[in-house]
Amino acid sequence: MSFWDEKMRGLWNGLKIPPYIRLGPKLGKGKRETCVWKPPKNGWFKLNFDGASKGNPGQAGIGCCLHNLDGTEVALRAKLVGIETNNRAEFMALVEGIKMCMASGVDKLVVEGDSAIVINAMRKGSILNWRLDALLNKALNLGKAFKKIIFNHIFREGNFKADELANMGADGIYID
């Protein structure tokens, strides 16, 4: 559980989804550079997702990877999604990643992405940008299939595999 989840649950009894994501304590110089990916806890799987747009809008790709508690890759996906903005590509990657997890039979899932916009929207259950609203609702509805699902923000440095896959997708390389 993230710092923000713990803090908000302590302040607001019974809160299930915190309204906003915060990074917790103020980050000092070098924290981003030392950000590392960590495997999920026992009984959980971790989905990392990312979207890439070469131009914004431009040729876009999505990437997602599912890992078990040993850090072993269970499933990978890279795919070209056409001309999209970076935020739409991020949401498309999340939707594709959730579908991939459902097909793998996952029931407890930690979702990590480097898009604070997507993570905030998933935690709040809403977004002000109407162009992203349909994708948000799709992701929220798909997320209901899991016993437990947690959304965490991670810096790009800790989301390297999903970032690599998204850029491969934007370059037209498919992995399924």
MDAnalysis code that builds the backbone (N, CA, C; Angstrom):
import MDAnalysis as mda
import numpy as np

u = mda.Universe.empty(528, n_residues=176, atom_resindex=np.repeat(np.arange(176), 3), trajectory=True)
u.add_TopologyAttr("name", ["N", "CA", "C"] * 176)
u.add_TopologyAttr("resid", np.arange(1, 177))
u.add_TopologyAttr("resname", ["MET", "SER", "PHE", "TRP", "ASP", "GLU", "LYS", "MET", "ARG", "GLY", "LEU", "TRP", "ASN", "GLY", "LEU", "LYS", "ILE", "PRO", "PRO", "TYR", "ILE", "ARG", "LEU", "GLY", "PRO", "LYS", "LEU", "GLY", "LYS", "GLY", "LYS", "ARG", "GLU", "THR", "CYS", "VAL", "TRP", "LYS", "PRO", "PRO", "LYS", "ASN", "GLY", "TRP", "PHE", "LYS", "LEU", "ASN", "PHE", "ASP", "GLY", "ALA", "SER", "LYS", "GLY", "ASN", "PRO", "GLY", "GLN", "ALA", "GLY", "ILE", "GLY", "CYS", "CYS", "LEU", "HIS", "ASN", "LEU", "ASP", "GLY", "THR", "GLU", "VAL", "ALA", "LEU", "ARG", "ALA", "LYS", "LEU", "VAL", "GLY", "ILE", "GLU", "THR", "ASN", "ASN", "ARG", "ALA", "GLU", "PHE", "MET", "ALA", "LEU", "VAL", "GLU", "GLY", "ILE", "LYS", "MET", "CYS", "MET", "ALA", "SER", "GLY", "VAL", "ASP", "LYS", "LEU", "VAL", "VAL", "GLU", "GLY", "ASP", "SER", "ALA", "ILE", "VAL", "ILE", "ASN", "ALA", "MET", "ARG", "LYS", "GLY", "SER", "ILE", "LEU", "ASN", "TRP", "ARG", "LEU", "ASP", "ALA", "LEU", "LEU", "ASN", "LYS", "ALA", "LEU", "ASN", "LEU", "GLY", "LYS", "ALA", "PHE", "LYS", "LYS", "ILE", "ILE", "PHE", "ASN", "HIS", "ILE", "PHE", "ARG", "GLU", "GLY", "ASN", "PHE", "LYS", "ALA", "ASP", "GLU", "LEU", "ALA", "ASN", "MET", "GLY", "ALA", "ASP", "GLY", "ILE", "TYR", "ILE", "ASP"])
u.atoms.positions = np.array([
    [0.853, -1.172, 0.000],
    [0.000, 0.000, 0.000],
    [0.900, 1.236, 0.000],
    [0.518, 2.227, -0.792],
    [1.344, 3.417, -0.926],
    [1.224, 4.309, 0.313],
    [2.140, 5.234, 0.417],
    [2.125, 6.197, 1.519],
    [0.784, 6.914, 1.575],
    [0.311, 7.374, 0.402],
    [-0.935, 8.135, 0.351],
    [-2.118, 7.277, 0.795],
    [-2.174, 6.031, 0.332],
    [-3.262, 5.140, 0.741],
    [-3.307, 5.007, 2.261],
    [-2.153, 4.772, 2.847],
    [-2.089, 4.598, 4.300],
    [-2.529, 5.869, 5.029],
    [-2.029, 7.022, 4.567],
    [-2.352, 8.291, 5.218],
    [-3.848, 8.584, 5.130],
    [-4.428, 8.433, 3.954],
    [-5.843, 8.737, 3.755],
    [-6.743, 7.750, 4.507],
    [-6.383, 6.495, 4.503],
    [-7.200, 5.520, 5.227],
    [-7.161, 5.781, 6.727],
    [-6.022, 6.312, 7.192],
    [-5.921, 6.674, 8.603],
    [-6.765, 7.888, 8.955],
    [-6.883, 8.818, 8.024],
    [-7.650, 10.043, 8.260],
    [-9.151, 9.858, 8.038],
    [-9.517, 9.079, 7.030],
    [-10.919, 8.910, 6.664],
    [-11.312, 7.462, 6.846],
    [-11.896, 7.161, 7.958],
    [-12.293, 5.801, 8.285],
    [-13.245, 5.251, 7.224],
    [-12.963, 4.066, 6.723],
    [-13.818, 3.402, 5.760],
    [-13.580, 3.798, 4.311],
    [-12.595, 4.667, 4.045],
    [-12.320, 5.086, 2.678],
    [-11.768, 3.911, 1.891],
    [-12.364, 3.641, 0.739],
    [-11.907, 2.521, -0.081],
    [-10.936, 2.966, -1.170],
    [-11.231, 4.086, -1.826],
    [-10.364, 4.586, -2.880],
    [-10.037, 6.032, -2.555],
    [-8.751, 6.360, -2.347],
    [-8.409, 7.738, -2.030],
    [-8.763, 8.652, -3.198],
    [-9.162, 9.891, -2.910],
    [-9.610, 10.781, -3.976],
    [-8.498, 11.296, -4.883],
    [-7.291, 11.392, -4.402],
    [-6.186, 11.903, -5.207],
    [-4.935, 11.114, -4.890],
    [-4.020, 11.096, -5.821],
    [-2.734, 10.446, -5.563],
    [-1.721, 11.525, -5.192],
    [-0.931, 11.255, -4.238],
    [0.176, 12.129, -3.871],
    [1.413, 11.248, -3.799],
    [2.543, 11.853, -3.922],
    [3.777, 11.092, -3.898],
    [4.289, 10.868, -2.482],
    [3.570, 11.351, -1.497],
    [3.987, 11.163, -0.122],
    [4.965, 12.245, 0.284],
    [5.970, 11.878, 1.073],
    [6.930, 12.880, 1.526],
    [7.627, 13.542, 0.336],
    [8.020, 14.797, 0.514],
    [8.686, 15.531, -0.552],
    [9.933, 14.770, -0.988],
    [10.040, 14.594, -2.293],
    [11.158, 13.828, -2.828],
    [12.387, 14.710, -2.972],
    [13.496, 14.212, -2.516],
    [14.739, 14.941, -2.675],
    [15.374, 14.624, -4.008],
    [16.388, 15.382, -4.358],
    [17.084, 15.156, -5.620],
    [17.673, 13.746, -5.624],
    [17.506, 13.061, -6.726],
    [18.046, 11.716, -6.855],
    [17.043, 10.609, -6.563],
    [15.898, 10.923, -5.971],
    [14.907, 9.881, -5.657],
    [14.371, 9.244, -6.929],
    [14.119, 10.063, -7.939],
    [13.592, 9.547, -9.193],
    [14.595, 8.598, -9.838],
    [15.858, 8.961, -9.803],
    [16.897, 8.145, -10.420],
    [17.069, 6.801, -9.716],
    [16.730, 6.744, -8.439],
    [16.901, 5.498, -7.690],
    [15.614, 4.681, -7.619],
    [14.575, 5.112, -8.334],
    [13.310, 4.384, -8.367],
    [13.533, 3.036, -9.054],
    [13.119, 1.960, -8.417],
    [13.288, 0.625, -8.985],
    [11.961, -0.126, -8.954],
    [11.815, -1.039, -9.887],
    [10.647, -1.897, -9.940],
    [10.800, -2.992, -8.883],
    [9.716, -3.295, -8.185],
    [9.728, -4.362, -7.183],
    [8.609, -5.345, -7.490],
    [8.851, -6.635, -7.250],
    [7.792, -7.618, -7.505],
    [6.650, -7.467, -6.500],
    [5.480, -8.008, -6.842],
    [4.329, -7.899, -5.926],
    [4.484, -8.813, -4.721],
    [3.617, -8.604, -3.752],
    [3.618, -9.443, -2.556],
    [2.994, -10.795, -2.861],
    [3.175, -11.727, -1.951],
    [2.650, -13.082, -2.104],
    [1.146, -13.063, -2.356],
    [0.702, -13.798, -3.354],
    [-0.717, -13.891, -3.685],
    [-1.193, -12.823, -4.654],
    [-0.312, -11.910, -5.012],
    [-0.665, -10.806, -5.908],
    [0.121, -10.912, -7.209],
    [-0.386, -10.248, -8.224],
    [0.317, -10.071, -9.491],
    [0.481, -8.567, -9.705],
    [1.452, -8.203, -10.534],
    [1.670, -6.786, -10.818],
    [1.594, -6.544, -12.318],
    [0.764, -5.559, -12.675],
    [0.644, -5.115, -14.062],
    [1.309, -3.754, -14.186],
    [2.270, -3.658, -15.083],
    [2.848, -2.364, -15.439],
    [2.380, -2.036, -16.850],
    [1.945, -0.798, -17.046],
    [1.435, -0.390, -18.355],
    [2.048, 0.940, -18.750],
    [2.073, 1.196, -20.052],
    [2.553, 2.481, -20.545],
    [2.040, 2.690, -21.961],
    [1.872, 3.938, -22.313],
    [1.507, 4.331, -23.663],
    [2.560, 5.285, -24.185],
    [2.797, 5.225, -25.488],
    [3.780, 6.108, -26.111],
    [3.175, 6.703, -27.370],
    [3.358, 7.991, -27.547],
    [2.874, 8.673, -28.749],
    [4.032, 9.443, -29.359],
    [4.358, 9.121, -30.577],
    [5.471, 9.790, -31.263],
    [4.928, 11.018, -31.980],
    [4.716, 12.089, -31.210],
    [4.224, 13.332, -31.786],
    [3.175, 14.012, -30.933],
    [2.284, 13.306, -30.365],
    [1.231, 13.796, -29.451],
    [0.334, 14.886, -30.047],
    [-0.618, 14.544, -30.881],
    [-0.891, 13.181, -31.329],
    [0.106, 12.737, -32.391],
    [0.289, 11.448, -32.419],
    [1.204, 10.837, -33.372],
    [1.025, 9.342, -33.332],
    [1.894, 8.656, -34.046],
    [1.821, 7.191, -34.059],
    [2.039, 6.696, -32.632],
    [1.075, 5.935, -32.150],
    [1.093, 5.545, -30.737],
    [1.142, 4.035, -30.576],
    [1.738, 3.644, -29.472],
    [1.812, 2.235, -29.120],
    [1.513, 2.053, -27.650],
    [1.131, 0.836, -27.310],
    [0.876, 0.505, -25.915],
    [1.751, -0.660, -25.512],
    [2.057, -0.707, -24.221],
    [2.846, -1.799, -23.694],
    [2.364, -2.152, -22.306],
    [2.300, -3.437, -22.025],
    [1.940, -3.875, -20.682],
    [2.625, -5.198, -20.387],
    [2.958, -5.381, -19.127],
    [3.603, -6.619, -18.704],
    [3.050, -7.028, -17.345],
    [2.808, -8.302, -17.220],
    [2.276, -8.891, -15.992],
    [3.355, -9.758, -15.370],
    [3.598, -9.541, -14.063],
    [4.622, -10.294, -13.332],
    [4.004, -10.985, -12.119],
    [4.564, -12.135, -11.773],
    [4.138, -12.815, -10.545],
    [5.048, -12.394, -9.393],
    [4.868, -13.019, -8.237],
    [5.606, -12.583, -7.055],
    [7.106, -12.831, -7.144],
    [7.545, -13.721, -8.020],
    [8.975, -13.941, -8.230],
    [9.581, -12.916, -9.172],
    [8.720, -12.086, -9.781],
    [9.193, -11.122, -10.765],
    [9.239, -11.703, -12.163],
    [8.750, -12.936, -12.307],
    [8.743, -13.587, -13.612],
    [7.649, -12.987, -14.480],
    [7.984, -12.736, -15.736],
    [6.988, -12.222, -16.676],
    [5.991, -13.316, -17.012],
    [4.731, -13.060, -16.737],
    [3.652, -14.012, -17.019],
    [3.062, -13.743, -18.398],
    [2.933, -12.468, -18.750],
    [2.385, -12.078, -20.045],
    [2.936, -10.719, -20.440],
    [3.136, -10.524, -21.739],
    [3.635, -9.258, -22.286],
    [2.763, -8.858, -23.469],
    [2.653, -7.564, -23.686],
    [1.933, -7.090, -24.861],
    [2.542, -5.785, -25.332],
    [2.747, -5.690, -26.655],
    [3.158, -4.459, -27.330],
    [2.324, -4.383, -28.592],
    [1.791, -3.193, -28.863],
    [0.860, -3.089, -29.981],
    [0.781, -1.657, -30.478],
    [0.696, -1.504, -31.794],
    [0.463, -0.214, -32.426],
    [-1.032, 0.087, -32.342],
    [-1.399, 1.316, -31.940],
    [-2.821, 1.657, -31.801],
    [-3.237, 2.803, -32.714],
    [-2.374, 3.229, -33.622],
    [-2.727, 4.278, -34.579],
    [-2.299, 5.653, -34.100],
    [-2.956, 6.672, -34.641],
    [-2.644, 8.055, -34.277],
    [-3.457, 8.423, -33.031],
    [-2.764, 8.681, -31.947],
    [-3.398, 8.981, -30.653],
    [-2.556, 9.979, -29.880],
    [-3.156, 10.563, -28.847],
    [-2.410, 11.390, -27.904],
    [-1.740, 10.477, -26.885],
    [-0.788, 11.030, -26.150],
    [-0.113, 10.215, -25.142],
    [-1.075, 9.757, -24.044],
    [-2.011, 10.625, -23.613],
    [-2.936, 10.242, -22.539],
    [-3.908, 9.152, -22.992],
    [-4.405, 9.246, -24.217],
    [-5.281, 8.180, -24.731],
    [-4.501, 6.866, -24.848],
    [-3.256, 6.948, -25.298],
    [-2.426, 5.738, -25.392],
    [-2.211, 5.115, -24.010],
    [-2.009, 5.953, -22.988],
    [-1.845, 5.437, -21.620],
    [-3.095, 4.670, -21.179],
    [-4.273, 5.271, -21.382],
    [-5.512, 4.595, -21.006],
    [-5.726, 3.319, -21.823],
    [-5.398, 3.356, -23.112],
    [-5.548, 2.169, -23.953],
    [-4.634, 1.044, -23.451],
    [-3.445, 1.405, -23.008],
    [-2.521, 0.410, -22.457],
    [-3.085, -0.196, -21.179],
    [-3.684, 0.639, -20.335],
    [-4.284, 0.138, -19.100],
    [-5.422, -0.830, -19.405],
    [-6.311, -0.451, -20.306],
    [-7.440, -1.323, -20.676],
    [-6.925, -2.652, -21.226],
    [-5.956, -2.583, -22.122],
    [-5.387, -3.805, -22.711],
    [-4.718, -4.662, -21.629],
    [-4.012, -4.009, -20.710],
    [-3.351, -4.739, -19.630],
    [-4.333, -5.420, -18.699],
    [-5.418, -4.742, -18.371],
    [-6.435, -5.347, -17.504],
    [-7.061, -6.561, -18.189],
    [-7.349, -6.440, -19.477],
    [-7.901, -7.577, -20.233],
    [-6.919, -8.751, -20.234],
    [-5.629, -8.442, -20.378],
    [-4.595, -9.471, -20.366],
    [-4.570, -10.189, -19.018],
    [-4.730, -9.437, -17.933],
    [-4.749, -10.021, -16.586],
    [-5.982, -10.890, -16.382],
    [-7.117, -10.429, -16.885],
    [-8.345, -11.221, -16.771],
    [-8.180, -12.557, -17.502],
    [-7.582, -12.526, -18.685],
    [-7.366, -13.749, -19.467],
    [-6.378, -14.691, -18.775],
    [-5.508, -14.130, -17.930],
    [-4.521, -14.940, -17.204],
    [-5.070, -15.490, -15.890],
    [-6.301, -15.136, -15.533],
    [-6.920, -15.652, -14.316],
    [-6.473, -14.974, -13.036],
    [-5.967, -13.767, -13.127],
    [-5.508, -13.025, -11.955],
    [-6.711, -12.530, -11.154],
    [-6.632, -12.620, -9.806],
    [-7.735, -12.083, -8.992],
    [-7.307, -10.946, -8.067],
    [-6.011, -10.862, -7.718],
    [-5.496, -9.748, -6.920],
    [-4.383, -9.081, -7.711],
    [-4.581, -7.784, -7.965],
    [-3.708, -7.109, -8.911],
    [-3.241, -5.751, -8.392],
    [-1.929, -5.519, -8.512],
    [-1.342, -4.205, -8.286],
    [-1.044, -3.650, -9.672],
    [-1.568, -2.479, -9.953],
    [-1.375, -1.831, -11.248],
    [-0.449, -0.639, -11.050],
    [0.624, -0.602, -11.834],
    [1.573, 0.506, -11.758],
    [1.714, 1.152, -13.132],
    [1.685, 2.468, -13.125],
    [1.899, 3.210, -14.350],
    [2.588, 4.521, -14.044],
    [3.259, 5.077, -15.058],
    [3.967, 6.335, -14.836],
    [3.137, 7.551, -15.235],
    [1.864, 7.343, -15.569],
    [0.972, 8.453, -15.891],
    [0.143, 8.813, -14.662],
    [0.486, 9.938, -14.038],
    [-0.272, 10.383, -12.868],
    [-1.714, 10.697, -13.247],
    [-1.950, 11.141, -14.481],
    [-3.316, 11.432, -14.929],
    [-4.167, 10.171, -14.891],
    [-3.651, 9.081, -15.404],
    [-4.400, 7.822, -15.435],
    [-4.587, 7.274, -14.023],
    [-3.543, 7.249, -13.238],
    [-3.641, 6.715, -11.878],
    [-4.612, 7.554, -11.047],
    [-4.523, 8.880, -11.134],
    [-5.475, 9.744, -10.417],
    [-6.902, 9.466, -10.838],
    [-7.126, 9.365, -12.135],
    [-8.476, 9.132, -12.651],
    [-9.025, 7.789, -12.169],
    [-8.205, 6.772, -12.150],
    [-8.661, 5.450, -11.694],
    [-8.992, 5.485, -10.206],
    [-8.222, 6.195, -9.437],
    [-8.497, 6.291, -8.003],
    [-9.738, 7.120, -7.706],
    [-9.923, 8.212, -8.451],
    [-11.086, 9.078, -8.245],
    [-12.343, 8.521, -8.896],
    [-12.176, 7.779, -9.978],
    [-13.317, 7.272, -10.725],
    [-13.893, 8.307, -11.668],
    [-13.146, 9.371, -11.922],
    [-13.619, 10.399, -12.853],
    [-12.424, 11.164, -13.411],
    [-12.705, 11.846, -14.527],
    [-11.679, 12.673, -15.164],
    [-12.378, 13.833, -15.848],
    [-11.744, 14.972, -15.893],
    [-12.362, 16.159, -16.470],
    [-12.297, 16.183, -18.000],
    [-11.413, 15.431, -18.594],
    [-11.240, 15.424, -20.044],
    [-12.226, 14.450, -20.677],
    [-13.212, 14.970, -21.401],
    [-14.249, 14.122, -21.986],
    [-13.698, 13.156, -23.021],
    [-12.561, 13.475, -23.625],
    [-11.967, 12.577, -24.618],
    [-11.401, 11.310, -23.981],
    [-11.184, 11.362, -22.687],
    [-10.638, 10.205, -21.972],
    [-11.696, 9.472, -21.163],
    [-12.866, 10.060, -21.035],
    [-13.907, 9.525, -20.159],
    [-14.350, 8.105, -20.534],
    [-14.546, 7.835, -21.816],
    [-14.991, 6.500, -22.240],
    [-13.947, 5.440, -21.904],
    [-12.673, 5.765, -22.118],
    [-11.607, 4.817, -21.780],
    [-11.510, 4.605, -20.275],
    [-11.677, 5.672, -19.508],
    [-11.682, 5.552, -18.050],
    [-12.805, 4.629, -17.597],
    [-14.008, 4.845, -18.104],
    [-15.143, 4.012, -17.709],
    [-14.940, 2.556, -18.102],
    [-14.329, 2.327, -19.252],
    [-14.030, 0.958, -19.680],
    [-13.064, 0.297, -18.691],
    [-12.008, 1.019, -18.316],
    [-11.025, 0.486, -17.369],
    [-11.654, 0.248, -15.999],
    [-12.488, 1.179, -15.539],
    [-13.158, 1.014, -14.243],
    [-14.065, -0.215, -14.248],
    [-14.822, -0.402, -15.312],
    [-15.714, -1.563, -15.399],
    [-14.930, -2.866, -15.459],
    [-13.846, -2.898, -16.213],
    [-13.015, -4.101, -16.277],
    [-12.382, -4.392, -14.916],
    [-12.009, -3.352, -14.188],
    [-11.383, -3.519, -12.878],
    [-12.285, -4.186, -11.851],
    [-13.589, -4.148, -12.078],
    [-14.541, -4.779, -11.155],
    [-14.443, -6.297, -11.160],
    [-13.767, -6.868, -12.138],
    [-13.642, -8.319, -12.250],
    [-12.671, -8.908, -11.223],
    [-11.890, -8.063, -10.556],
    [-10.868, -8.544, -9.630],
    [-11.367, -8.493, -8.195],
    [-10.897, -9.459, -7.393],
    [-11.208, -9.430, -5.953],
    [-10.645, -8.160, -5.334],
    [-9.383, -7.887, -5.663],
    [-8.703, -6.697, -5.154],
    [-7.853, -6.122, -6.274],
    [-7.872, -4.787, -6.354],
    [-7.048, -4.096, -7.342],
    [-6.565, -2.778, -6.724],
    [-5.281, -2.521, -6.855],
    [-4.650, -1.329, -6.281],
    [-3.926, -0.599, -7.402],
    [-4.050, 0.723, -7.436],
    [-3.392, 1.544, -8.450],
    [-2.308, 2.387, -7.804],
    [-1.080, 2.245, -8.303],
    [0.065, 2.995, -7.786],
    [0.792, 3.708, -8.911],
    [1.237, 4.921, -8.615],
    [2.078, 5.644, -9.554],
    [3.521, 5.219, -9.332],
    [4.262, 5.090, -10.436],
    [5.690, 4.797, -10.360],
    [6.382, 5.681, -11.390],
    [7.565, 6.123, -11.084],
    [8.320, 6.919, -12.051],
    [8.687, 6.059, -13.255],
    [8.952, 6.724, -14.357],
    [9.314, 6.022, -15.596],
    [10.501, 5.084, -15.380],
    [11.428, 5.486, -14.530],
    [12.611, 4.670, -14.276],
    [12.253, 3.306, -13.676],
    [11.151, 3.210, -12.958],
    [10.702, 1.937, -12.399],
    [9.707, 1.218, -13.292],
    [9.325, 1.855, -14.383],
    [8.334, 1.303, -15.307],
    [8.987, 0.996, -16.662],
    [10.269, 0.650, -16.612],
    [11.084, 0.551, -17.817],
    [10.596, -0.489, -18.816],
    [10.125, -1.647, -18.344],
    [9.710, -2.711, -19.266],
    [8.465, -2.298, -20.044],
    [7.471, -1.737, -19.355],
    [6.258, -1.278, -20.032],
    [6.582, -0.145, -20.997],
    [7.486, 0.742, -20.612],
    [7.909, 1.840, -21.474],
    [8.563, 1.303, -22.746],
    [9.426, 0.325, -22.581],
    [10.090, -0.299, -23.727],
    [9.061, -0.945, -24.659],
    [8.099, -1.654, -24.090],
    [7.064, -2.307, -24.897],
    [6.188, -1.287, -25.627],
    [5.837, -0.192, -24.959],
    [5.020, 0.845, -25.590],
    [5.750, 1.471, -26.774],
    [7.041, 1.718, -26.623],
    [7.827, 2.274, -27.730],
    [7.982, 1.277, -28.869],
    [8.088, -0.007, -28.539],
    [8.111, -1.039, -29.579],
    [6.788, -1.022, -30.342],
    [5.669, -0.921, -29.604],
    [4.359, -0.861, -30.246],
    [4.243, 0.348, -31.160],
    [4.717, 1.500, -30.702],
    [4.668, 2.721, -31.516],
    [5.521, 2.584, -32.772],
    [6.548, 1.734, -32.719],
    [7.392, 1.470, -33.883],
    [6.826, 0.360, -34.765],
    [5.645, -0.164, -34.401],
    [4.994, -1.190, -35.214],
    [5.388, -2.613, -34.886],
    [6.072, -2.814, -33.774],
    [6.467, -4.169, -33.359],
    [5.393, -4.716, -32.428],
    [4.826, -5.858, -32.765],
    [3.762, -6.463, -31.977],
    [4.296, -7.620, -31.148],
    [3.877, -7.666, -29.888],
    [4.139, -8.813, -29.015],
    [2.817, -9.146, -28.381],
    [2.389, -10.386, -28.485],
    [1.090, -10.770, -27.924],
    [1.209, -12.087, -27.188],
])
